[in-house]
Amino acid sequence: EHDFRYENIYIINRYNGVSRIEKNGRILYRARIHINGDFIIGTFATEDEAAIAYNKAADLISPLNHVQYANNYIEGISPIEYASIYNRIRISRKILSFIENAR
């Protein structure tokens, strides 16, 4: 519990705004972003999709509230695959309505 040598470190969350959850016996990943409180971006099948969803939400929100969110760097994904996932990802309606009201 108190032995923090490198080999004993266990990474809980690899990406900003992504947490692992269990729902109906399945492992899923929830992405959330802090604006004025936490907003859930969505729940995704893979950790990489959740991290990309966080990046997309951060890209949409940053110009509106002048906060620079740290983007997640996803290893092992080509730029084409990243762009494909980025375009396919849907952001929650609550965040989209926040963006519309902020404009």
C-alpha positions in Angstrom: 0.0 0.0 0.0 2.8 2.4 0.8 5.5 0.9 -1.6 5.5 3.4 -4.5 8.3 1.8 -6.5 7.7 2.0 -10.3 6.9 -1.7 -10.6 4.2 -1.4 -8.0 2.4 1.6 -9.6 -0.9 0.7 -11.1 -2.4 3.1 -13.6 -6.1 3.7 -12.9 -6.9 6.2 -15.6 -4.6 6.6 -18.6 -6.5 9.6 -20.1 -7.9 12.9 -18.9 -11.6 12.8 -18.2 -11.9 9.0 -18.8 -13.0 6.5 -16.1 -13.7 2.8 -16.2 -17.2 1.7 -15.1 -19.0 -1.6 -15.0 -22.5 -1.7 -16.3 -24.6 -4.9 -16.5 -21.5 -7.0 -16.1 -19.6 -5.2 -19.0 -16.6 -3.0 -18.8 -17.3 0.4 -20.3 -15.5 3.8 -20.3 -17.2 7.1 -19.4 -15.8 10.4 -20.6 -16.6 13.6 -18.7 -15.4 17.1 -18.9 -15.5 19.9 -16.2 -17.1 23.1 -17.4 -19.2 24.5 -14.5 -19.3 21.1 -12.8 -18.8 17.8 -14.5 -20.6 17.1 -17.8 -20.8 13.5 -19.1 -19.7 13.4 -22.7 -20.8 9.8 -23.1 -20.2 6.1 -22.4 -18.0 4.1 -24.8 -16.9 0.6 -25.4 -13.2 1.3 -25.5 -10.9 3.6 -23.5 -9.5 5.1 -26.7 -13.0 6.1 -28.0 -13.7 7.8 -24.6 -10.4 9.7 -24.8 -11.1 10.8 -28.3 -14.6 11.9 -27.2 -13.0 14.0 -24.4 -10.7 15.6 -27.0 -13.6 16.4 -29.3 -15.6 18.0 -26.4 -12.5 20.0 -25.3 -12.1 21.2 -28.9 -15.7 22.4 -29.1 -15.8 24.0 -25.6 -12.3 25.6 -25.4 -13.0 28.6 -27.6 -16.3 29.4 -25.7 -15.0 29.5 -22.2 -11.4 30.4 -22.8 -10.1 27.4 -20.9 -7.3 25.3 -22.5 -8.0 21.6 -21.8 -5.2 19.1 -22.0 -5.8 16.8 -24.9 -5.2 13.1 -24.6 -2.5 11.5 -26.7 -3.6 8.1 -27.9 -0.7 5.8 -28.8 -1.0 3.1 -31.4 -3.7 4.9 -33.5 -2.9 6.2 -37.0 -4.0 9.8 -37.8 -6.6 8.4 -40.3 -8.1 6.1 -37.7 -8.1 8.9 -35.1 -9.9 11.2 -37.6 -12.4 8.4 -38.4 -13.2 7.9 -34.7 -13.3 11.6 -34.0 -15.9 12.2 -36.7 -18.0 9.2 -35.7 -18.1 10.1 -32.0 -21.3 11.7 -30.7 -21.3 14.2 -27.9 -24.1 14.3 -25.3 -27.0 16.6 -26.0 -26.4 18.4 -22.7 -23.0 19.5 -23.8 -24.2 20.5 -27.3 -27.0 22.6 -25.7 -24.3 24.3 -23.5 -22.3 25.1 -26.6 -25.4 26.6 -28.4 -26.3 28.7 -25.3 -22.7 30.0 -24.9 -22.6 31.3 -28.5 
